[in-house]
Each structure stands twice: as C-alpha cells, then as structure tokens.
Amino acid sequence: MKKKLLVVIDMVNGFVNFGALHDRYINHITEGIREVILEYLDRGYDVVAFQDCHELSDTELQEYPVHCLKGTEECELVPELQPFAADMNIIFKNTTNGFKEELFQQFYQERFKEYEDIVVVGCCTDICVTDFTVSLSDFHRERGIEIPIIVPKDLVETFESPGHLRSCCSLMAFQKMSCSGVQLIDHYDDLKNEKRFVL
C-alpha cells in the first residue's frame, strides 16, 4: 500500500516568532500545519521537517541578515510543532534549498517509490518552498518519476518587508511552481474532498 509524504519547511522561531527575518503574520498557518502533521503521523505516513540552521561562516548570511544561528532558539521549531519533533524526520539546512541537503537526498532516494504523493507546507513561499518544490519536480522529471507534488496555498506563507510585498511575491512563487509541474490547491481540505485519504 502506498504511503504519503508531508514536507514541513522552516516553521522555526526565526521566521515566525522573533529574529531579523521573522514575520508574526506567518503564524496564521501554524495551527493548520499542526493538524496536518498529526493527521499524517496518526496514519503512519512520513513527515520531514526542515529547520533552517546556520553558522556565521555560511554563504547564505552574505545575502541575508544573520538568522537562525546554530544553538539559538531561532532555529528551533515553533512551540506548537515541538511535541511532534521526535516522530518527524528532522533535517537541518544551511541554504534556502532543503532538497540539496545530503540527509534529505539519502532519505528520499531510499523511500520515494513508496509515496503516492508529496504535500509541501511552510515558509517562505517564494524562497525555501519554491526552491525545494522546483528542485524536487526537476528530479522527478529527469527520472520519469510520476509522484504528484502538492502545495496547499492556505498552508504556505511568506514575509512582508520594504521591497518584498507578500501578495506579489506569493503570486510569482505560485506561478513558478506551477510552471515547474507542482500542483497548487487553494485549501488542504481539498485533498480530503478528492478522497485521497482513506478515513
């Protein structure tokens, strides 16, 4: 029987609760993501959670303000998701693209044939979510792998700052993902309506 994979991207304090790159508005997706994690774990499905985590020497910190330094609370999961940490596959990443992390590569190469589809949630829509999903979609297309990659728009979010308009950046991200073969749905519950879960 096929399984499903949930990928949770960067729902960490440094992007949600405090720090140079946080935006508390992103917190509005936290409860929905918590519910989906619980649903997947209850059904014995796999959950991968990426956590941004940096050393001061990381190349990314030449482009972005210092954030999510190793050993700080910024790189920890938001409190609402911490109770699930022991049951999820936690992967720390030091770039925007978690797909390139060696631990994810090993995990996915060993398991991808088991998956019926992959749902991706988290932040930030136009950076880490887009980088991951586009890379994963390219990986599939290069190898003829037909596993849908699904992004529920109600469970991804990005930040607002001068020169970075949330609505515009999200729209461009959705267009890029769609052009790369990622399936976008308005609401996570649409998956249940399609009876993708056996309840």
C-alpha positions as CSV (number, residue, x, y, z in Angstrom):
1,M,0.0,0.0,0.0
2,K,1.3,3.4,-1.0
3,K,2.2,6.0,1.7
4,K,2.2,9.8,1.6
5,L,5.0,12.2,2.5
6,L,4.5,15.6,4.2
7,V,7.3,18.1,4.0
8,V,7.3,21.0,6.5
9,I,9.6,23.8,5.6
10,D,11.2,26.2,8.1
11,M,8.4,26.5,10.7
12,V,11.0,27.8,13.1
13,N,11.0,30.7,15.6
14,G,13.4,32.7,13.5
15,F,10.9,33.1,10.7
16,V,7.7,33.1,12.7
17,N,8.2,34.5,16.2
18,F,11.4,36.5,16.6
19,G,14.7,37.4,14.9
20,A,15.9,39.5,12.0
21,L,13.8,37.7,9.4
22,H,10.7,36.8,11.3
23,D,7.1,37.9,10.5
24,R,4.5,37.0,13.0
25,Y,1.8,37.0,10.3
26,I,3.3,33.7,9.1
27,N,1.9,32.2,12.4
28,H,-1.6,32.1,10.9
29,I,-0.6,28.8,9.1
30,T,0.8,27.2,12.2
31,E,-2.4,25.6,13.5
32,G,-3.3,24.2,10.1
33,I,0.2,22.7,9.7
34,R,0.0,21.2,13.2
35,E,-3.3,19.5,12.3
36,V,-1.9,18.0,9.1
37,I,1.2,16.7,10.9
38,L,-1.0,15.0,13.4
39,E,-3.1,13.5,10.6
40,Y,-0.1,12.1,8.8
41,L,1.5,10.7,11.9
42,D,-1.7,9.1,13.0
43,R,-1.9,7.3,9.7
44,G,1.8,6.1,9.8
45,Y,2.8,8.4,7.0
46,D,6.3,10.0,6.8
47,V,6.9,13.7,7.8
48,V,10.1,15.6,7.1
49,A,10.6,18.9,8.9
50,F,13.4,21.2,7.6
51,Q,14.9,23.6,10.1
52,D,17.0,26.5,9.0
53,C,20.2,26.4,11.0
54,H,23.4,28.5,10.3
55,E,27.0,29.0,11.2
56,L,28.3,32.6,10.9
57,S,30.5,31.4,8.0
58,D,27.6,30.2,5.9
59,T,27.4,31.7,2.4
60,E,23.7,32.5,2.8
61,L,24.5,35.0,5.5
62,Q,26.3,37.2,2.9
63,E,22.9,37.7,1.2
64,Y,20.5,37.8,4.2
65,P,20.7,39.2,7.7
66,V,22.1,36.9,10.4
67,H,19.4,34.5,11.4
68,C,18.7,31.0,12.8
69,L,22.2,30.5,14.2
70,K,23.0,27.1,15.4
71,G,22.4,26.7,19.2
72,T,19.8,29.5,19.3
73,E,16.1,29.4,19.8
74,E,15.6,30.9,16.3
75,C,16.4,27.6,14.6
76,E,14.0,25.6,16.8
77,L,10.6,24.5,15.7
78,V,7.8,26.8,16.8
79,P,6.4,25.7,20.1
80,E,3.2,24.3,18.6
81,L,5.1,21.8,16.5
82,Q,7.8,20.8,19.0
83,P,5.6,18.0,20.5
84,F,5.9,16.2,17.2
85,A,9.7,16.5,16.8
86,A,10.5,13.0,18.0
87,D,8.1,11.5,15.4
88,M,9.2,13.5,12.4
89,N,12.4,13.3,10.3
90,I,14.2,16.5,11.3
91,I,16.7,17.8,8.7
92,F,18.7,20.9,9.4
93,K,19.6,23.0,6.4
94,N,22.0,25.9,5.9
95,T,20.8,27.1,2.5
96,T,17.4,28.1,1.1
97,N,17.0,24.7,-0.7
98,G,16.5,21.8,1.5
99,F,16.3,19.4,-1.4
100,K,20.1,19.7,-1.7
101,E,20.7,18.6,1.9
102,E,22.5,15.2,1.9
103,L,20.3,13.8,4.6
104,F,17.2,14.5,2.5
105,Q,18.8,13.0,-0.5
106,Q,19.5,9.8,1.4
107,F,16.0,9.8,2.9
108,Y,14.3,10.3,-0.4
109,Q,16.4,8.0,-2.5
110,E,15.5,5.2,-0.1
111,R,11.8,5.8,0.1
112,F,10.4,7.7,-2.9
113,K,9.0,4.5,-4.5
114,E,6.7,4.2,-1.5
115,Y,4.9,7.5,-2.0
116,E,1.6,8.2,-3.6
117,D,2.1,12.0,-3.4
118,I,4.0,14.6,-1.5
119,V,2.5,17.6,0.2
120,V,4.7,20.6,1.0
121,V,3.8,23.3,3.6
122,G,5.6,26.0,5.5
123,C,7.6,29.2,4.7
124,C,8.8,31.1,2.9
125,T,6.6,30.6,-0.1
126,D,8.8,32.4,-2.6
127,I,12.2,31.3,-1.3
128,C,12.6,27.9,0.5
129,V,9.2,26.4,-0.5
130,T,9.8,27.3,-4.2
131,D,13.4,26.2,-4.2
132,F,12.5,22.8,-2.7
133,T,9.5,22.0,-4.8
134,V,11.0,23.1,-8.1
135,S,14.2,21.1,-7.4
136,L,12.1,18.0,-6.4
137,S,9.9,18.4,-9.5
138,D,13.1,18.6,-11.7
139,F,14.4,15.5,-10.0
140,H,11.2,13.7,-10.8
141,R,11.0,14.8,-14.5
142,E,14.6,13.9,-15.1
143,R,14.0,10.4,-14.0
144,G,10.4,9.9,-15.2
145,I,9.0,9.7,-11.7
146,E,5.3,10.4,-11.5
147,I,4.6,11.4,-7.9
148,P,2.5,14.5,-7.6
149,I,4.0,17.4,-5.6
150,I,1.2,19.3,-4.0
151,V,1.3,22.7,-2.3
152,P,-1.9,23.9,-0.5
153,K,-1.9,27.7,-0.7
154,D,-3.5,28.0,2.7
155,L,-0.6,26.3,4.4
156,V,2.3,28.3,2.9
157,E,3.2,31.9,3.7
158,T,6.0,34.5,3.2
159,F,7.1,37.7,4.9
160,E,6.3,41.4,4.3
161,S,9.1,43.9,4.3
162,P,10.1,47.0,2.3
163,G,10.7,45.8,-1.3
164,H,9.1,42.4,-0.5
165,L,5.4,42.6,-0.9
166,R,3.8,39.4,0.4
167,S,1.0,39.2,-2.1
168,C,3.2,39.9,-5.1
169,C,6.0,37.5,-4.0
170,S,3.5,34.8,-3.3
171,L,1.8,35.2,-6.7
172,M,5.1,35.0,-8.5
173,A,6.1,31.9,-6.5
174,F,2.9,30.1,-7.3
175,Q,3.4,30.8,-11.0
176,K,7.0,29.5,-10.9
177,M,5.9,26.4,-9.0
178,S,3.0,25.7,-11.4
179,C,5.2,26.1,-14.5
180,S,7.6,23.6,-12.9
181,G,4.8,21.0,-12.6
182,V,3.9,21.5,-8.9
183,Q,0.2,21.1,-8.2
184,L,-1.3,24.0,-6.4
185,I,-4.6,23.7,-4.5
186,D,-6.4,26.5,-2.6
187,H,-7.0,24.6,0.6
188,Y,-5.5,21.5,2.2
189,D,-9.0,20.1,2.8
190,D,-9.5,19.9,-1.0
191,L,-7.3,16.7,-0.8
192,K,-9.8,15.1,1.6
193,N,-12.7,16.1,-0.7
194,E,-10.9,14.2,-3.5
195,K,-10.9,11.2,-1.1
196,R,-7.1,11.0,-1.3
197,F,-7.2,9.9,2.4
198,V,-9.0,6.7,3.4
199,L,-10.9,7.9,6.5
